């Protein structure tokens, strides 16, 4: 069995962490986009008003509606979000531990030199 250099291992761990962070960000963007689409659709159906191509105005009540949809969608996907968040925390801890192991300890070198 071949051993992996600690620097290579650290690079792989950091790449894996970036991938996990990207996936979590993607899930959150998907949720926000879906909440916005649902809000706009619901707003258009409920108001019965039409707007020019320039778009509609986003009112405080629309923002509240958007936030409620956002919370509902986040609740639906909470398992996936929590799993990715836990994985990210584990990866952060593992990377920090490996970096601490790789750092030279200045106190040890000073004692051996004296």
N, C-alpha and C positions, 0 to 999 in steps of 0.2 A: 504494500500500500504506500502510495506516495503522499508526502506531507505537503500542505499548501503553505506558502509564505504568508505570514500574518498581514502583510500589506495587501496581498491579493485577496485574502479573506475579508479584510476591511473594505476593500473596493467593492467586492461582491455584496457584502452586507449593506453598504450605502446605496448601491444600485437597487437592491431589493426594497429598501426603505423608500426610495424615490418612487418606485413603481407602486407600492402600497399607498403612498400619499397621493399619487396621481389618481389611483382608483377611487379613493375616498373623495377627492375633489370632484371627480367625474360624477359620482353618485349624487353629491350635493348640488352640482350644476343641473343634473337631470331633474331632481326634485324641484328646484327653483323654477326651471323652465316649464315644467308641467303645471306647477301652481299658478304661474303667470298665464298660461294658456287657458286653464280652467276659469280663472278670474275674469279674463277678457271675454270668454265665451258666455259666462254667466251674466256678466255685466251687460253685454250686448242683448242677450235674450230678455233680461229683466227690465231694461230701460225702454226698449222699443225705439230708441233714438238712433239716428244715423249721423255719422261724422264724415267729413271730407277725408280725402286720402292722407291729409297731414296727420291724421290720427286723433285719438280721443284724449281728453284730459284725465290725468290720474288723480283722483280726489282722496282725501283722508279715509273716506268710507271704502274706497277701492283698495287702499293699502291695508286696512283692517281685514277685508275679505281675502286679500292675497295672503296675509299672515296666517289666517285661519286655515286656508288651504295648504300652506306650507307646513304648518304644524301637523295637520292630518296626514300628509304624505310622508313626513319624517317619521311619524308614529308607525305608519304602515311598514316602512323600511328600516325600523329601528334595529332589528336583528343584524342586518347587514352592516349598518353604520357602526353599531357597537362592536361587532367582530373586527371590522377594519381598524377601529380606534384602539382596541386591545392589542391587535397585531402590531400596530404602529408603536405603541408604548413598549411592547416587548422588544421590538427592533431597536428602538432608541436606547433601552437599557443595555442590550447586548453590544451595541456599537460603543456606548460609553465605557462599558467594562473592558472591551478589547483595546480601546484607545488608552485607558488607564494602565493596562498591562504593557502596552508598547512604549509608553512615555518613560524616558530615563528619569531615575530618582536622584535628584541633586544631593540629597542628604547622604546617600550611600557612597557616592563617589568622593565626597569631601572627607568622610571618615577613613576610607581606604588610602587616601593620599597622605593623611597625616601620620 
